[in-house]
C-alpha cells in the first residue's frame, strides 16, 4: 500500500496549504453556530427557578472548561508526537494550542 499521501500531511507547507483551503469552509459555519449557541443559551433559555438569570453562565462556563481540557490533551499528544517522531508540525500544533 502506498502511504506517501499520509506522510505529506506531516509536512508544514503541505498542511498549511490544506488548512488555508478548508479554513473558510469550516470557519463561517463555526462562527454561525457559535453565535446561534450563545444566543440560545444566554437569551432564549429560561431562567432557573432558584438562581434566576445567574444560572445561564453554565451555558458559557461548561463548554469553556471542556475546551480547555481538550486543549491540554491536544498539547500533550502533539508534544509527545513531536518529541518521539520529531515531526515539526506537531510542535507547531502544540505551540498554536497554548494561547487558547
For each residue, the residues with C-beta under 8 A, 3 or more apart:
1:
2: 5
3: 6 7
4: 7 8
5: 2 8 9
6: 3 9
7: 3 4 10 11
8: 4 5 11 14
9: 5 6 14 15 18 89
10: 7 15 87 88 89 90
11: 7 8 14 15 89
12: 15 16 88 89 92
13: 16 17
14: 8 9 11 17 18
15: 9 10 11 12 18 19 89
16: 12 13 19 20
17: 13 14 20 21
18: 9 14 15 21 22
19: 15 16 22 23
20: 16 17 23
21: 17 18
22: 18 19 25 26
23: 19 20 26 27
24: 27 28
25: 22 28 29
26: 22 23 29 30
27: 23 24 30 31
28: 24 25 31 32
29: 25 26 32 33
30: 26 27 33 34
31: 27 28 34 35
32: 28 29 35 36
33: 29 30 36 37
34: 30 31 37 38
35: 31 32 38 39
36: 32 33 39 40
37: 33 34 40 41 59
38: 34 35 41 42 59 60
39: 35 36 42 43 44
40: 36 37 43 44 45
41: 37 38 44 45 56 59 60
42: 38 39 45 56 59 60
43: 39 40
44: 39 40 41
45: 40 41 42 56 59
46:
47: 51 52 53 55 56
48: 51 52 54 55
49:
50:
51: 47 48 54 55
52: 47 48 55
53: 47 56
54: 48 51 57
55: 47 48 51 52 58
56: 41 42 45 47 53 59 60
57: 54 60 61
58: 55 61 62
59: 37 38 41 42 45 56 62 63
60: 38 41 42 56 57 63 64
61: 57 58 64 65
62: 58 59 65 66
63: 59 60 66 67
64: 60 61 67 68
65: 61 62 68 69
66: 62 63 69 70
67: 63 64 70 71 100
68: 64 65 71 72 100
69: 65 66 72 73
70: 66 67 73 74
71: 67 68 74 75 97 100
72: 68 69 75 76
73: 69 70 76 77
74: 70 71 77 78 93 94 97
75: 71 72 78 79 94 97 98
76: 72 73 79 80
77: 73 74 80 81
78: 74 75 81 82 90 91 93 94 97
79: 75 76 82 83 90 91 94
80: 76 77 83 84
81: 77 78 84 85 87 90
82: 78 79 85 86 87 88 90 91 94
83: 79 80 86
84: 80 81
85: 81 82 90
86: 82 83
87: 10 81 82 90 91
88: 10 12 82 91 92
89: 9 10 11 12 15 92 93
90: 10 78 79 81 82 85 87 93 94
91: 78 79 82 87 88 94 95
92: 12 88 89 95 96
93: 74 78 89 90 96 97
94: 74 75 78 79 82 90 91 97 98
95: 91 92 98
96: 92 93 99
97: 71 74 75 78 93 94 100
98: 75 94 95
99: 96
100: 67 68 71 97
